Amino acid sequence: MWVVKWDAITFHTLRKINFALTAISPSNNRSILSTVLNSQNYALLDLSSKVEYALLALLELASHHGKKLPLTMSEITAKQPIPERYLEQILTNLRRAGVVQSQRGSKGGFVLAREPWQITVLEIVTLVEGERKEKDTSDSPTLEKTLVYEVWEQANAASIEVLARYTLQDLCQERETRAQQNPMYYI
């Protein structure tokens, strides 16, 4: 599951959602905001396995980017829990989109087509999941329906802002930092 840090924008958006839903249904005494903040299993943005696998594969490619050596699919699947057939589809789509390049031959495999700092998480999510279609709100919008859609659009905008803020390089650096803080000891 994708975990997004709670920042002022997200908290502000949740407060607006809580206010809007309370205004629509004032009989509900339970605070939706407190439910969301107290729930450990609730996420406004779900991470699909397709996006997760794409990001994991790209993290492996990004960590080898400076070496200029291609990684094979079996090398990627040995380091990350990704089914090889699924990885093949994902890497093919990323190659068509210009995010990765493939090299044929006995020394072949995949490499990033651009620098890791140039590839955002938002770009990967959009490439893998496709563009979001706007909801058709033309069918007799009520005040309540308009409020709900406006709040949802603000939440969507906040999630897009967070995903656009992080690059593959950011994720690689964070992985290195955490690996140094929690070293693995082998006996």
RAMO-V247423 format. One record per residue. NEAR is the number of other ideal C-beta (glycine too) atoms within 12 Angstrom. Layout:
near = <NEAR:NEAR>
This chain:
near = <15:22:17:27:15:19:15:12:21:28:19:19:32:31:24:26:32:25:22:28:25:23:18:20:16:12:9:13:10:15:17:26:24:15:19:24:18:13:13:10:10:18:18:26:27:18:24:20:21:25:29:27:32:39:40:32:46:46:34:39:46:38:29:26:29:14:14:14:19:28:34:28:30:18:23:35:24:15:20:27:16:29:20:20:13:25:36:22:21:38:38:21:26:36:27:16:22:16:34:37:23:24:18:12:9:8:12:17:29:34:34:38:26:23:18:33:17:18:36:28:36:27:29:40:30:22:28:33:25:13:12:17:7:11:16:10:16:10:10:10:15:12:13:18:19:19:23:24:23:22:29:25:22:25:30:23:21:29:30:25:22:27:30:19:18:30:28:37:26:24:29:29:19:21:23:17:12:13:13:11:10:10:9:9:5:4:3>
